[in-house]
Amino acid sequence: MATQAAYSSTAPSRAELDALPGATVIEFGTNWCGYCQGAQASIAQAFEPYADIRHLKVEDGPGRPLGRSFKVKLWPTLIFMRDGVELARIVRPTSAAEIGTAFASF
């Protein structure tokens, strides 16, 4: 599954995410966030060998319950899940290699 360019303003519910089968990476951030923009090249590079992994980019911020349910505090935050269970988390990644180590949790 290809990496999406922008963060989606619509988000699935926590129950929907917990029910997803297989591997999923949820990326929380915003389109205007400098840290998020700076991390996009590393995130895209890290995803190249894992193009079949579901990657959801979800806009986060005040009043957004999904990010709060995962206790997201900084952007971007990538949460690696399999069958609804969090296996790894990367906050403000600085390299593709750092993100790649989280893929090993799958």
VOGUKE-484134 format. One record per residue: residue number from 1; residue in three letters; x, y, z of N, C-alpha, C in turn. Coordinates in steps of 0.001 Angstrom, whole numbers. Atoms other than C-alpha are relative to their C-alpha. Layout:
BEGIN
<rec><i>NUM</i><aa>ALA</aa><n_x>X</n_x><n_y>Y</n_y><n_z>Z</n_z><ca_x>X</ca_x><ca_y>Y</ca_y><ca_z>Z</ca_z><c_x>X</c_x><c_y>Y</c_y><c_z>Z</c_z></rec>
...
***
This chain:
BEGIN
<rec><i>1</i><aa>MET</aa><n_x>851</n_x><n_y>-1162</n_y><n_z>0</n_z><ca_x>0</ca_x><ca_y>0</ca_y><ca_z>0</ca_z><c_x>898</c_x><c_y>1227</c_y><c_z>0</c_z></rec>
<rec><i>2</i><aa>ALA</aa><n_x>-855</n_x><n_y>-1172</n_y><n_z>119</n_z><ca_x>1542</ca_x><ca_y>3325</ca_y><ca_z>-994</ca_z><c_x>-226</c_x><c_y>962</c_y><c_z>1160</c_z></rec>
<rec><i>3</i><aa>THR</aa><n_x>94</n_x><n_y>-1009</n_y><n_z>-1037</n_z><ca_x>2284</ca_x><ca_y>6030</ca_y><ca_z>1530</ca_z><c_x>-821</c_x><c_y>1172</c_y><c_z>-514</c_z></rec>
<rec><i>4</i><aa>GLN</aa><n_x>833</n_x><n_y>-1133</n_y><n_z>366</n_z><ca_x>-312</ca_x><ca_y>8792</ca_y><ca_z>1445</ca_z><c_x>797</c_x><c_y>1287</c_y><c_z>169</c_z></rec>
<rec><i>5</i><aa>ALA</aa><n_x>-734</n_x><n_y>-1256</n_y><n_z>-59</n_z><ca_x>918</ca_x><ca_y>12347</ca_y><ca_z>878</ca_z><c_x>-445</c_x><c_y>882</c_y><c_z>1162</c_z></rec>
<rec><i>6</i><aa>ALA</aa><n_x>511</n_x><n_y>-919</n_y><n_z>-1013</n_z><ca_x>-1320</ca_x><ca_y>14220</ca_y><ca_z>3338</ca_z><c_x>-647</c_x><c_y>-766</c_y><c_z>1147</c_z></rec>
<rec><i>7</i><aa>TYR</aa><n_x>695</n_x><n_y>577</n_y><n_z>-1153</n_z><ca_x>-2707</ca_x><ca_y>13544</ca_y><ca_z>6785</ca_z><c_x>-1501</c_x><c_y>136</c_y><c_z>-216</c_z></rec>
<rec><i>8</i><aa>SER</aa><n_x>1444</n_x><n_y>3</n_y><n_z>196</n_z><ca_x>-6387</ca_x><ca_y>12633</ca_y><ca_z>6652</ca_z><c_x>-692</c_x><c_y>650</c_y><c_z>1191</c_z></rec>
<rec><i>9</i><aa>SER</aa><n_x>752</n_x><n_y>-645</n_y><n_z>-1073</n_z><ca_x>-8775</ca_x><ca_y>14817</ca_y><ca_z>8625</ca_z><c_x>-1088</c_x><c_y>-916</c_y><c_z>549</c_z></rec>
<rec><i>10</i><aa>THR</aa><n_x>950</n_x><n_y>982</n_y><n_z>-516</n_z><ca_x>-11125</ca_x><ca_y>11840</ca_y><ca_z>8972</ca_z><c_x>790</c_x><c_y>-1206</c_y><c_z>508</c_z></rec>
<rec><i>11</i><aa>ALA</aa><n_x>-740</n_x><n_y>1094</n_y><n_z>-627</n_z><ca_x>-10008</ca_x><ca_y>9044</ca_y><ca_z>11232</ca_z><c_x>-934</c_x><c_y>-1147</c_y><c_z>336</c_z></rec>
<rec><i>12</i><aa>PRO</aa><n_x>807</n_x><n_y>1128</n_y><n_z>-468</n_z><ca_x>-11226</ca_x><ca_y>5546</ca_y><ca_z>11965</ca_z><c_x>-138</c_x><c_y>86</c_y><c_z>1520</c_z></rec>
<rec><i>13</i><aa>SER</aa><n_x>139</n_x><n_y>45</n_y><n_z>-1452</n_z><ca_x>-12416</ca_x><ca_y>4841</ca_y><ca_z>15480</ca_z><c_x>1078</c_x><c_y>-923</c_y><c_z>570</c_z></rec>
<rec><i>14</i><aa>ARG</aa><n_x>-973</n_x><n_y>882</n_y><n_z>-649</n_z><ca_x>-10150</ca_x><ca_y>3138</ca_y><ca_z>17968</ca_z><c_x>-447</c_x><c_y>-1452</c_y><c_z>-129</c_z></rec>
<rec><i>15</i><aa>ALA</aa><n_x>522</n_x><n_y>1363</n_y><n_z>135</n_z><ca_x>-12407</ca_x><ca_y>75</ca_y><ca_z>17815</ca_z><c_x>263</c_x><c_y>-550</c_y><c_z>-1395</c_z></rec>
<rec><i>16</i><aa>GLU</aa><n_x>-285</n_x><n_y>442</n_y><n_z>1367</n_z><ca_x>-12008</ca_x><ca_y>-71</ca_y><ca_z>14023</ca_z><c_x>1475</c_x><c_y>-352</c_y><c_z>-169</c_z></rec>
<rec><i>17</i><aa>LEU</aa><n_x>-1438</n_x><n_y>303</n_y><n_z>85</n_z><ca_x>-8211</ca_x><ca_y>93</ca_y><ca_z>14330</ca_z><c_x>340</c_x><c_y>-1279</c_y><c_z>744</c_z></rec>
<rec><i>18</i><aa>ASP</aa><n_x>-282</n_x><n_y>1197</n_y><n_z>-793</n_z><ca_x>-8146</ca_x><ca_y>-2541</ca_y><ca_z>17052</ca_z><c_x>-491</c_x><c_y>-1266</c_y><c_z>-693</c_z></rec>
<rec><i>19</i><aa>ALA</aa><n_x>553</n_x><n_y>1155</n_y><n_z>707</n_z><ca_x>-10164</ca_x><ca_y>-4844</ca_y><ca_z>14759</ca_z><c_x>696</c_x><c_y>-287</c_y><c_z>-1329</c_z></rec>
<rec><i>20</i><aa>LEU</aa><n_x>-670</n_x><n_y>212</n_y><n_z>1284</n_z><ca_x>-7882</ca_x><ca_y>-4469</ca_y><ca_z>11705</ca_z><c_x>888</c_x><c_y>-1244</c_y><c_z>52</c_z></rec>
<rec><i>21</i><aa>PRO</aa><n_x>-872</n_x><n_y>1180</n_y><n_z>32</n_z><ca_x>-6262</ca_x><ca_y>-7763</ca_y><ca_z>10749</ca_z><c_x>1358</c_x><c_y>363</c_y><c_z>-612</c_z></rec>
<rec><i>22</i><aa>GLY</aa><n_x>-1322</n_x><n_y>-181</n_y><n_z>591</n_z><ca_x>-2566</ca_x><ca_y>-7910</ca_y><ca_z>9976</ca_z><c_x>719</c_x><c_y>1232</c_y><c_z>501</c_z></rec>
<rec><i>23</i><aa>ALA</aa><n_x>-885</n_x><n_y>-1093</n_y><n_z>-385</n_z><ca_x>79</ca_x><ca_y>-5208</ca_y><ca_z>10109</ca_z><c_x>-548</c_x><c_y>1346</c_y><c_z>-467</c_z></rec>
<rec><i>24</i><aa>THR</aa><n_x>430</n_x><n_y>-1367</n_y><n_z>284</n_z><ca_x>-789</ca_x><ca_y>-1507</ca_y><ca_z>10243</ca_z><c_x>955</c_x><c_y>958</c_y><c_z>673</c_z></rec>
<rec><i>25</i><aa>VAL</aa><n_x>-748</n_x><n_y>-1094</n_y><n_z>-614</n_z><ca_x>1256</ca_x><ca_y>1625</ca_y><ca_z>10830</ca_z><c_x>-901</c_x><c_y>1219</c_y><c_z>-34</c_z></rec>
<rec><i>26</i><aa>ILE</aa><n_x>788</n_x><n_y>-1214</n_y><n_z>-101</n_z><ca_x>-637</ca_x><ca_y>4672</ca_y><ca_z>12069</ca_z><c_x>977</c_x><c_y>1138</c_y><c_z>250</c_z></rec>
<rec><i>27</i><aa>GLU</aa><n_x>-873</n_x><n_y>-1165</n_y><n_z>-123</n_z><ca_x>1151</ca_x><ca_y>7977</ca_y><ca_z>11598</ca_z><c_x>-855</c_x><c_y>1186</c_y><c_z>403</c_z></rec>
<rec><i>28</i><aa>PHE</aa><n_x>722</n_x><n_y>-1171</n_y><n_z>-485</n_z><ca_x>-161</ca_x><ca_y>10875</ca_y><ca_z>13673</ca_z><c_x>838</c_x><c_y>1244</c_y><c_z>-242</c_z></rec>
<rec><i>29</i><aa>GLY</aa><n_x>-682</n_x><n_y>-1261</n_y><n_z>228</n_z><ca_x>715</ca_x><ca_y>14441</ca_y><ca_z>12717</ca_z><c_x>-965</c_x><c_y>990</c_y><c_z>-617</c_z></rec>
<rec><i>30</i><aa>THR</aa><n_x>804</n_x><n_y>-976</n_y><n_z>730</n_z><ca_x>-508</ca_x><ca_y>17485</ca_y><ca_z>10801</ca_z><c_x>769</c_x><c_y>430</c_y><c_z>-1239</c_z></rec>
<rec><i>31</i><aa>ASN</aa><n_x>-631</n_x><n_y>-431</n_y><n_z>1247</n_z><ca_x>157</ca_x><ca_y>18837</ca_y><ca_z>7344</ca_z><c_x>865</c_x><c_y>1242</c_y><c_z>184</c_z></rec>
<rec><i>32</i><aa>TRP</aa><n_x>-752</n_x><n_y>-1232</n_y><n_z>-212</n_z><ca_x>1514</ca_x><ca_y>22136</ca_y><ca_z>8744</ca_z><c_x>1180</c_x><c_y>-164</c_y><c_z>961</c_z></rec>
<rec><i>33</i><aa>CYS</aa><n_x>-1048</n_x><n_y>240</n_y><n_z>-1000</n_z><ca_x>3885</ca_x><ca_y>20584</ca_y><ca_z>11331</ca_z><c_x>1375</c_x><c_y>-119</c_y><c_z>-668</c_z></rec>
<rec><i>34</i><aa>GLY</aa><n_x>-1347</n_x><n_y>43</n_y><n_z>554</n_z><ca_x>7555</ca_x><ca_y>21241</ca_y><ca_z>10531</ca_z><c_x>706</c_x><c_y>-1316</c_y><c_z>251</c_z></rec>
<rec><i>35</i><aa>TYR</aa><n_x>-615</n_x><n_y>1299</n_y><n_z>-299</n_z><ca_x>8693</ca_x><ca_y>18046</ca_y><ca_z>12266</ca_z><c_x>-567</c_x><c_y>-1083</c_y><c_z>-919</c_z></rec>
<rec><i>36</i><aa>CYS</aa><n_x>655</n_x><n_y>977</n_y><n_z>876</n_z><ca_x>6163</ca_x><ca_y>16058</ca_y><ca_z>10238</ca_z><c_x>519</c_x><c_y>125</c_y><c_z>-1422</c_z></rec>
<rec><i>37</i><aa>GLN</aa><n_x>-507</n_x><n_y>-231</n_y><n_z>1347</n_z><ca_x>7279</ca_x><ca_y>17637</ca_y><ca_z>6979</ca_z><c_x>1443</c_x><c_y>-480</c_y><c_z>-124</c_z></rec>
<rec><i>38</i><aa>GLY</aa><n_x>-1398</n_x><n_y>404</n_y><n_z>27</n_z><ca_x>10927</ca_x><ca_y>17036</ca_y><ca_z>7845</ca_z><c_x>210</c_x><c_y>-1503</c_y><c_z>27</c_z></rec>
<rec><i>39</i><aa>ALA</aa><n_x>-133</n_x><n_y>1456</n_y><n_z>-126</n_z><ca_x>10327</ca_x><ca_y>13347</ca_y><ca_z>8577</ca_z><c_x>-513</c_x><c_y>-758</c_y><c_z>-1218</c_z></rec>
<rec><i>40</i><aa>GLN</aa><n_x>657</n_x><n_y>716</n_y><n_z>1094</n_z><ca_x>8449</ca_x><ca_y>12533</ca_y><ca_z>5356</ca_z><c_x>963</c_x><c_y>-768</c_y><c_z>-904</c_z></rec>
<rec><i>41</i><aa>ALA</aa><n_x>-948</n_x><n_y>714</n_y><n_z>865</n_z><ca_x>11532</ca_x><ca_y>11605</ca_y><ca_z>3286</ca_z><c_x>474</c_x><c_y>-1285</c_y><c_z>673</c_z></rec>
<rec><i>42</i><aa>SER</aa><n_x>-443</n_x><n_y>1200</n_y><n_z>-730</n_z><ca_x>12753</ca_x><ca_y>9182</ca_y><ca_z>5985</ca_z><c_x>-1118</c_x><c_y>-1023</c_y><c_z>100</c_z></rec>
<rec><i>43</i><aa>ILE</aa><n_x>1140</n_x><n_y>914</n_y><n_z>-100</n_z><ca_x>9274</ca_x><ca_y>7710</ca_y><ca_z>6413</ca_z><c_x>-218</c_x><c_y>-690</c_y><c_z>-1346</c_z></rec>
<rec><i>44</i><aa>ALA</aa><n_x>191</n_x><n_y>582</n_y><n_z>1338</n_z><ca_x>8883</ca_x><ca_y>7202</ca_y><ca_z>2644</ca_z><c_x>1092</c_x><c_y>-1009</c_y><c_z>-316</c_z></rec>
<rec><i>45</i><aa>GLN</aa><n_x>-1113</n_x><n_y>923</n_y><n_z>252</n_z><ca_x>12328</ca_x><ca_y>5603</ca_y><ca_z>2413</ca_z><c_x>-152</c_x><c_y>-1282</c_y><c_z>816</c_z></rec>
<rec><i>46</i><aa>ALA</aa><n_x>169</n_x><n_y>1176</n_y><n_z>-860</n_z><ca_x>11606</ca_x><ca_y>3272</ca_y><ca_z>5338</ca_z><c_x>-1121</c_x><c_y>-902</c_y><c_z>-494</c_z></rec>
<rec><i>47</i><aa>PHE</aa><n_x>1139</n_x><n_y>777</n_y><n_z>480</n_z><ca_x>8312</ca_x><ca_y>2177</ca_y><ca_z>3761</ca_z><c_x>251</c_x><c_y>-690</c_y><c_z>-1331</c_z></rec>
<rec><i>48</i><aa>GLU</aa><n_x>-233</n_x><n_y>578</n_y><n_z>1330</n_z><ca_x>9820</ca_x><ca_y>1311</ca_y><ca_z>346</ca_z><c_x>-4</c_x><c_y>-1524</c_y><c_z>5</c_z></rec>
<rec><i>49</i><aa>PRO</aa><n_x>31</n_x><n_y>1470</n_y><n_z>32</n_z><ca_x>10531</ca_x><ca_y>-2349</ca_y><ca_z>1213</ca_z><c_x>-1276</c_x><c_y>-604</c_y><c_z>600</c_z></rec>
<rec><i>50</i><aa>TYR</aa><n_x>1214</n_x><n_y>482</n_y><n_z>-674</n_z><ca_x>7203</ca_x><ca_y>-2590</ca_y><ca_z>3072</ca_z><c_x>-1249</c_x><c_y>622</c_y><c_z>-618</c_z></rec>
<rec><i>51</i><aa>ALA</aa><n_x>1118</n_x><n_y>-649</n_y><n_z>696</n_z><ca_x>4825</ca_x><ca_y>-1205</ca_y><ca_z>451</ca_z><c_x>-1332</c_x><c_y>-707</c_y><c_z>228</c_z></rec>
<rec><i>52</i><aa>ASP</aa><n_x>1240</n_x><n_y>743</n_y><n_z>-230</n_z><ca_x>2283</ca_x><ca_y>-3918</ca_y><ca_z>1329</ca_z><c_x>-579</c_x><c_y>221</c_y><c_z>1404</c_z></rec>
<rec><i>53</i><aa>ILE</aa><n_x>484</n_x><n_y>-266</n_y><n_z>-1353</n_z><ca_x>1940</ca_x><ca_y>-2717</ca_y><ca_z>4935</ca_z><c_x>-987</c_x><c_y>1160</c_y><c_z>-40</c_z></rec>
<rec><i>54</i><aa>ARG</aa><n_x>1016</n_x><n_y>-1051</n_y><n_z>-86</n_z><ca_x>-1188</ca_x><ca_y>-655</ca_y><ca_z>5657</ca_z><c_x>605</c_x><c_y>1189</c_y><c_z>754</c_z></rec>
<rec><i>55</i><aa>HIS</aa><n_x>-546</n_x><n_y>-1226</n_y><n_z>-591</n_z><ca_x>-119</ca_x><ca_y>2965</ca_y><ca_z>6419</ca_z><c_x>-1092</c_x><c_y>1058</c_y><c_z>26</c_z></rec>
<rec><i>56</i><aa>LEU</aa><n_x>1050</n_x><n_y>-1000</n_y><n_z>-166</n_z><ca_x>-2699</ca_x><ca_y>5371</ca_y><ca_z>7798</ca_z><c_x>608</c_x><c_y>1273</c_y><c_z>566</c_z></rec>
<rec><i>57</i><aa>LYS</aa><n_x>-479</n_x><n_y>-1295</n_y><n_z>-467</n_z><ca_x>-1781</ca_x><ca_y>9047</ca_y><ca_z>8121</ca_z><c_x>-1211</c_x><c_y>759</c_y><c_z>521</c_z></rec>
<rec><i>58</i><aa>VAL</aa><n_x>1163</n_x><n_y>-582</n_y><n_z>-654</n_z><ca_x>-4165</ca_x><ca_y>10635</ca_y><ca_z>10607</ca_z><c_x>373</c_x><c_y>1353</c_y><c_z>600</c_z></rec>
<rec><i>59</i><aa>GLU</aa><n_x>-213</n_x><n_y>-1321</n_y><n_z>-568</n_z><ca_x>-4364</ca_x><ca_y>14321</ca_y><ca_z>11428</ca_z><c_x>-345</c_x><c_y>-29</c_y><c_z>1483</c_z></rec>
<rec><i>60</i><aa>ASP</aa><n_x>197</n_x><n_y>-2</n_y><n_z>-1447</n_z><ca_x>-4037</ca_x><ca_y>14884</ca_y><ca_z>15153</ca_z><c_x>-86</c_x><c_y>1443</c_y><c_z>491</c_z></rec>
<rec><i>61</i><aa>GLY</aa><n_x>88</n_x><n_y>-1326</n_y><n_z>-602</n_z><ca_x>-4709</ca_x><ca_y>17825</ca_y><ca_z>17440</ca_z><c_x>-1080</c_x><c_y>29</c_y><c_z>1063</c_z></rec>
<rec><i>62</i><aa>PRO</aa><n_x>1022</n_x><n_y>-134</n_y><n_z>-1038</n_z><ca_x>-7045</ca_x><ca_y>19168</ca_y><ca_z>20115</ca_z><c_x>-1361</c_x><c_y>-491</c_y><c_z>-496</c_z></rec>
<rec><i>63</i><aa>GLY</aa><n_x>1325</n_x><n_y>495</n_y><n_z>344</n_z><ca_x>-10421</ca_x><ca_y>17461</ca_y><ca_z>20128</ca_z><c_x>1</c_x><c_y>-1223</c_y><c_z>-893</c_z></rec>
<rec><i>64</i><aa>ARG</aa><n_x>-95</n_x><n_y>1197</n_y><n_z>844</n_z><ca_x>-9174</ca_x><ca_y>14468</ca_y><ca_z>18124</ca_z><c_x>197</c_x><c_y>-1214</c_y><c_z>914</c_z></rec>
<rec><i>65</i><aa>PRO</aa><n_x>-48</n_x><n_y>1078</n_y><n_z>-995</n_z><ca_x>-9978</ca_x><ca_y>11393</ca_y><ca_z>20228</ca_z><c_x>948</c_x><c_y>-1148</c_y><c_z>-331</c_z></rec>
<rec><i>66</i><aa>LEU</aa><n_x>-844</n_x><n_y>1150</n_y><n_z>330</n_z><ca_x>-7927</ca_x><ca_y>8828</ca_y><ca_z>18281</ca_z><c_x>1420</c_x><c_y>186</c_y><c_z>527</c_z></rec>
<rec><i>67</i><aa>GLY</aa><n_x>-1342</n_x><n_y>-265</n_y><n_z>-512</n_z><ca_x>-4589</ca_x><ca_y>10436</ca_y><ca_z>19082</ca_z><c_x>57</c_x><c_y>-57</c_y><c_z>1516</c_z></rec>
<rec><i>68</i><aa>ARG</aa><n_x>28</n_x><n_y>39</n_y><n_z>-1469</n_z><ca_x>-5615</ca_x><ca_y>10823</ca_y><ca_z>22727</ca_z><c_x>-74</c_x><c_y>-1443</c_y><c_z>488</c_z></rec>
<rec><i>69</i><aa>SER</aa><n_x>129</n_x><n_y>1391</n_y><n_z>-432</n_z><ca_x>-6532</ca_x><ca_y>7140</ca_y><ca_z>22908</ca_z><c_x>1346</c_x><c_y>-723</c_y><c_z>-41</c_z></rec>
<rec><i>70</i><aa>PHE</aa><n_x>-1352</n_x><n_y>564</n_y><n_z>73</n_z><ca_x>-2917</ca_x><ca_y>6338</ca_y><ca_z>21928</ca_z><c_x>1006</c_x><c_y>803</c_y><c_z>826</c_z></rec>
<rec><i>71</i><aa>LYS</aa><n_x>-845</n_x><n_y>-866</n_y><n_z>-816</n_z><ca_x>-1546</ca_x><ca_y>9051</ca_y><ca_z>24264</ca_z><c_x>1109</c_x><c_y>673</c_y><c_z>-813</c_z></rec>
<rec><i>72</i><aa>VAL</aa><n_x>-940</n_x><n_y>-706</n_y><n_z>867</n_z><ca_x>153</ca_x><ca_y>10851</ca_y><ca_z>21359</ca_z><c_x>222</c_x><c_y>1397</c_y><c_z>561</c_z></rec>
<rec><i>73</i><aa>LYS</aa><n_x>-339</n_x><n_y>-1315</n_y><n_z>-531</n_z><ca_x>1985</ca_x><ca_y>13949</ca_y><ca_z>22609</ca_z><c_x>820</c_x><c_y>827</c_y><c_z>-985</c_z></rec>
<rec><i>74</i><aa>LEU</aa><n_x>-849</n_x><n_y>-690</n_y><n_z>958</n_z><ca_x>4485</ca_x><ca_y>14824</ca_y><ca_z>19831</ca_z><c_x>-238</c_x><c_y>-564</c_y><c_z>-1389</c_z></rec>
<rec><i>75</i><aa>TRP</aa><n_x>173</n_x><n_y>424</n_y><n_z>1387</n_z><ca_x>4321</ca_x><ca_y>14656</ca_y><ca_z>16036</ca_z><c_x>1331</c_x><c_y>8</c_y><c_z>-721</c_z></rec>
<rec><i>76</i><aa>PRO</aa><n_x>860</n_x><n_y>1135</n_y><n_z>305</n_z><ca_x>4961</ca_x><ca_y>12721</ca_y><ca_z>14017</ca_z><c_x>253</c_x><c_y>-1150</c_y><c_z>971</c_z></rec>
<rec><i>77</i><aa>THR</aa><n_x>-97</n_x><n_y>1235</n_y><n_z>-776</n_z><ca_x>4277</ca_x><ca_y>9587</ca_y><ca_z>16019</ca_z><c_x>-489</c_x><c_y>-1129</c_y><c_z>-888</c_z></rec>
<rec><i>78</i><aa>LEU</aa><n_x>363</n_x><n_y>1185</n_y><n_z>778</n_z><ca_x>4254</ca_x><ca_y>6240</ca_y><ca_z>14202</ca_z><c_x>-240</c_x><c_y>-1151</c_y><c_z>968</c_z></rec>
<rec><i>79</i><aa>ILE</aa><n_x>361</n_x><n_y>1131</n_y><n_z>-855</n_z><ca_x>2497</ca_x><ca_y>3340</ca_y><ca_z>15904</ca_z><c_x>-135</c_x><c_y>-1231</c_y><c_z>-886</c_z></rec>
<rec><i>80</i><aa>PHE</aa><n_x>-35</n_x><n_y>1247</n_y><n_z>759</n_z><ca_x>3160</ca_x><ca_y>-163</ca_y><ca_z>14583</ca_z><c_x>-882</c_x><c_y>-1007</c_y><c_z>720</c_z></rec>
<rec><i>81</i><aa>MET</aa><n_x>968</n_x><n_y>925</n_y><n_z>-591</n_z><ca_x>275</ca_x><ca_y>-2570</ca_y><ca_z>15184</ca_z><c_x>-137</c_x><c_y>-1260</c_y><c_z>-849</c_z></rec>
<rec><i>82</i><aa>ARG</aa><n_x>370</n_x><n_y>1239</n_y><n_z>684</n_z><ca_x>-519</ca_x><ca_y>-6156</ca_y><ca_z>14315</ca_z><c_x>-1230</c_x><c_y>-538</c_y><c_z>703</c_z></rec>
<rec><i>83</i><aa>ASP</aa><n_x>1259</n_x><n_y>540</n_y><n_z>-522</n_z><ca_x>-4073</ca_x><ca_y>-7437</ca_y><ca_z>14750</ca_z><c_x>-503</c_x><c_y>793</c_y><c_z>1211</c_z></rec>
<rec><i>84</i><aa>GLY</aa><n_x>530</n_x><n_y>-867</n_y><n_z>-1041</n_z><ca_x>-4975</ca_x><ca_y>-4435</ca_y><ca_z>16918</ca_z><c_x>872</c_x><c_y>179</c_y><c_z>1223</c_z></rec>
<rec><i>85</i><aa>VAL</aa><n_x>-894</n_x><n_y>-94</n_y><n_z>-1156</n_z><ca_x>-2009</ca_x><ca_y>-4726</ca_y><ca_z>19293</ca_z><c_x>1212</c_x><c_y>846</c_y><c_z>-376</c_z></rec>
<rec><i>86</i><aa>GLU</aa><n_x>-1175</n_x><n_y>-833</n_y><n_z>243</n_z><ca_x>674</ca_x><ca_y>-2035</ca_y><ca_z>19498</ca_z><c_x>1265</c_x><c_y>-792</c_y><c_z>292</c_z></rec>
<rec><i>87</i><aa>LEU</aa><n_x>-1259</n_x><n_y>730</n_y><n_z>-137</n_z><ca_x>4100</ca_x><ca_y>-3588</ca_y><ca_z>18936</ca_z><c_x>1199</c_x><c_y>922</c_y><c_z>142</c_z></rec>
<rec><i>88</i><aa>ALA</aa><n_x>-1116</n_x><n_y>-950</n_y><n_z>-53</n_z><ca_x>6328</ca_x><ca_y>-536</ca_y><ca_z>18529</ca_z><c_x>-535</c_x><c_y>1402</c_y><c_z>-229</c_z></rec>
<rec><i>89</i><aa>ARG</aa><n_x>370</n_x><n_y>-1403</n_y><n_z>162</n_z><ca_x>6241</ca_x><ca_y>3252</ca_y><ca_z>18550</ca_z><c_x>1271</c_x><c_y>799</c_y><c_z>-248</c_z></rec>
<rec><i>90</i><aa>ILE</aa><n_x>-1110</n_x><n_y>-905</n_y><n_z>297</n_z><ca_x>8563</ca_x><ca_y>5848</ca_y><ca_z>17029</ca_z><c_x>-558</c_x><c_y>1418</c_y><c_z>64</c_z></rec>
<rec><i>91</i><aa>VAL</aa><n_x>421</n_x><n_y>-1390</n_y><n_z>-134</n_z><ca_x>8230</ca_x><ca_y>9509</ca_y><ca_z>18018</ca_z><c_x>1075</c_x><c_y>894</c_y><c_z>-616</c_z></rec>
<rec><i>92</i><aa>ARG</aa><n_x>-892</n_x><n_y>-925</n_y><n_z>709</n_z><ca_x>9783</ca_x><ca_y>12192</ca_y><ca_z>15792</ca_z><c_x>1223</c_x><c_y>-720</c_y><c_z>-574</c_z></rec>
<rec><i>93</i><aa>PRO</aa><n_x>-1110</n_x><n_y>754</n_y><n_z>583</n_z><ca_x>11884</ca_x><ca_y>9810</ca_y><ca_z>13701</ca_z><c_x>978</c_x><c_y>924</c_y><c_z>-720</c_z></rec>
<rec><i>94</i><aa>THR</aa><n_x>-1042</n_x><n_y>-815</n_y><n_z>634</n_z><ca_x>15186</ca_x><ca_y>11183</ca_y><ca_z>12419</ca_z><c_x>655</c_x><c_y>-702</c_y><c_z>-1174</c_z></rec>
<rec><i>95</i><aa>SER</aa><n_x>-609</n_x><n_y>722</n_y><n_z>1117</n_z><ca_x>16158</ca_x><ca_y>8450</ca_y><ca_z>9949</ca_z><c_x>-874</c_x><c_y>-1180</c_y><c_z>-416</c_z></rec>
<rec><i>96</i><aa>ALA</aa><n_x>713</n_x><n_y>1181</n_y><n_z>495</n_z><ca_x>14789</ca_x><ca_y>5654</ca_y><ca_z>7798</ca_z><c_x>430</c_x><c_y>-1240</c_y><c_z>775</c_z></rec>
<rec><i>97</i><aa>ALA</aa><n_x>-498</n_x><n_y>1160</n_y><n_z>-756</n_z><ca_x>16977</ca_x><ca_y>3209</ca_y><ca_z>9744</ca_z><c_x>-728</c_x><c_y>-135</c_y><c_z>1332</c_z></rec>
<rec><i>98</i><aa>GLU</aa><n_x>721</n_x><n_y>20</n_y><n_z>-1278</n_z><ca_x>15292</ca_x><ca_y>4170</ca_y><ca_z>13006</ca_z><c_x>-1403</c_x><c_y>-581</c_y><c_z>-196</c_z></rec>
<rec><i>99</i><aa>ILE</aa><n_x>1350</n_x><n_y>503</n_y><n_z>290</n_z><ca_x>11878</ca_x><ca_y>3498</ca_y><ca_z>11459</ca_z><c_x>80</c_x><c_y>-1474</c_y><c_z>-395</c_z></rec>
<rec><i>100</i><aa>GLY</aa><n_x>-182</n_x><n_y>1376</n_y><n_z>443</n_z><ca_x>13160</ca_x><ca_y>297</ca_y><ca_z>9871</ca_z><c_x>98</c_x><c_y>-986</c_y><c_z>1150</c_z></rec>
<rec><i>101</i><aa>THR</aa><n_x>-102</n_x><n_y>918</n_y><n_z>-1143</n_z><ca_x>13955</ca_x><ca_y>-1195</ca_y><ca_z>13281</ca_z><c_x>-1384</c_x><c_y>-335</c_y><c_z>548</c_z></rec>
<rec><i>102</i><aa>ALA</aa><n_x>1356</n_x><n_y>281</n_y><n_z>-473</n_z><ca_x>10277</ca_x><ca_y>-866</ca_y><ca_z>14209</ca_z><c_x>-714</c_x><c_y>-1001</c_y><c_z>-906</c_z></rec>
<rec><i>103</i><aa>PHE</aa><n_x>610</n_x><n_y>981</n_y><n_z>892</n_z><ca_x>9293</ca_x><ca_y>-2858</ca_y><ca_z>11108</ca_z><c_x>391</c_x><c_y>-1418</c_y><c_z>404</c_z></rec>
<rec><i>104</i><aa>ALA</aa><n_x>-423</n_x><n_y>1330</n_y><n_z>-449</n_z><ca_x>11233</ca_x><ca_y>-5774</ca_y><ca_z>12615</ca_z><c_x>-967</c_x><c_y>-575</c_y><c_z>1033</c_z></rec>
<rec><i>105</i><aa>SER</aa><n_x>961</n_x><n_y>483</n_y><n_z>-1000</n_z><ca_x>8495</ca_x><ca_y>-5977</ca_y><ca_z>15284</ca_z><c_x>-1145</c_x><c_y>-776</c_y><c_z>-637</c_z></rec>
<rec><i>106</i><aa>PHE</aa><n_x>1059</n_x><n_y>734</n_y><n_z>688</n_z><ca_x>6122</ca_x><ca_y>-7331</ca_y><ca_z>12631</ca_z><c_x>462</c_x><c_y>-1404</c_y><c_z>-235</c_z></rec>
***
